[in-house]
């Protein structure tokens, strides 16, 4: 199977060169990235880093506080929008593109289609979001195909639940905006900003709140979609006949697949019944066999269900590998590389090749932020493991490769170590790489250039070496736990094929370690290994020779570092 190396970027942020970053700033004040900013040059630089896929996050039209009525787009009520730019996960038209991202707003779909073609012509594949659980409270498609019925268009709003309804209702009660919400801050003014939004009867809120009065901490800007699950009556499923919503989602996936989308990152898949995925994924693949489905999943007890019954190609490995590596990277008390063993040995046993690994994405804190590691170099051993442990995908979030720390508050998004997906803002360290559209890293410090070179080297090594792309995995922890110098902050394994062997040794200690790595007898005989061997570290290109591999491999491990030893 092809090793996916994914670059996640938000077009709204990626190409923005404005540096003002005013809290709650407007699109005019803080600027916005455009689809057209992602030029052939930018794509060549991304491709050169070793990436195979780009996940364009937040392309579909979503609710926003910005006024586009001059282009025939109705205003959203700011009382139910989070942030001046709005959440990309509060979609208001599944058949349209966010007007913010277009240079020529009337040609916004044409600009995205051009980006899809440009991405393909630069040898990269395109992933986009599917947000199946909820939509914006102002959802209404004004460009949908003529044969498509809109969400809720045929609902019986007198019923709290009906399998034929697209939404859940709270009959007899109007929706109430959470008390105290101040959309856009004190400086933002709008005739619609009045603490009221007309929705009667109220619809259930996205995070399973079946009440007309969601709180500020709920996903109050969204309405939950109804896949035939009666939540208030024991979560009973009504899937026969197929609920109308399922067919509407199928039409949406086919619409985007026809435009050349190569895969979908599906949001919060556990909030949608597995029966739906089991129906829709094979059905889409009948028409588009090569389209891939990646599920954002957090319940490790359900991984097998989503892969084998739900038919997902890949699932997020957040609660397993990400969490274990974050603890190790942060040097938390009790952190141990045996937790990594626990991931592949238990959580993802026999499905490890289906797990998407990452150390950053838009939901998580930046490695370089004080909330995570405070220093992007501390992620080196974790990134080596994340990228090389198995054949499943690895993902990098734009700015990670230059140590973007997401400092400060941006508006709706507070100072929490994350780059805001709700606000208009620039991404300062990433902007130094953009260098006003040259995409040459011209403003990066020498340290940042070295960091980017580490990611460049690691990802290219992963993409070009068959042992890492498609090889088998053999953990060497038990074989080495009694070796002098071993401790629980080292992680050691072999990736191999018939033609190639790569010994991976990582050191999460913040000081150097010396170790003689033993390969067990059964492995030596299986791979027919004996006598002298030359080893090449694929990260540094340094070489050394040992006299007899049966006596072990003597290595010096740099602090917070690692080796990829081909032999």
Buried (B, 14 or more C-beta within 10 A) or exposed (E): EEBBBBBBBBBBBBBBEBEEBBBBBBBEBBBBBBBBBBBEEBBBBBBEBBBBBBBBBBBBBBBBBBEBEEEEBEBBBBBBBBBBBBBBBBBBBBBBBBBBBBEEBEEBBEBBBBBBEBBBEBEBBBBBBBBBBBBBBBBBBEEBEEEBBBBBEEBEBEBBBBBBBBBBBBEEBBBBBBEEBEBBEEEBEBEBBEEEBEBBBBBBBBBBBBBBBBEEEBBBBBBBBBBBBBBEEEEEBBBEEBBBBBBBBBBBBBBBBEBBBBBBBBBBBBBBBBBBBBBBBEBBBEEBEEBBBBBBBBEBEBBBBBBEEBBBBBBBBBBBBBEBBBBBBBBEEEBBBEBBBBBBEEBBEEBBBBBBBBBBBBEBBBBBBBBBBEBBBBBBBBBBBBBBBBBBBBBBBBBBBBBBBBBEBBBBBEEEBBBBBBBBBBBBBBBBBBBEEEBEBEBBEEEBEEBBEBBBBBBBBBBEBBBBBBBEBBBBBEBBEEBEBBEBBBBBBBBBBEEBBBBBBBBBBEEEBEBBBBBEEEBBEEBEBEEEBEBBBBBEEEEEEBEEBEEBBEBEBBBBBBBBBBB
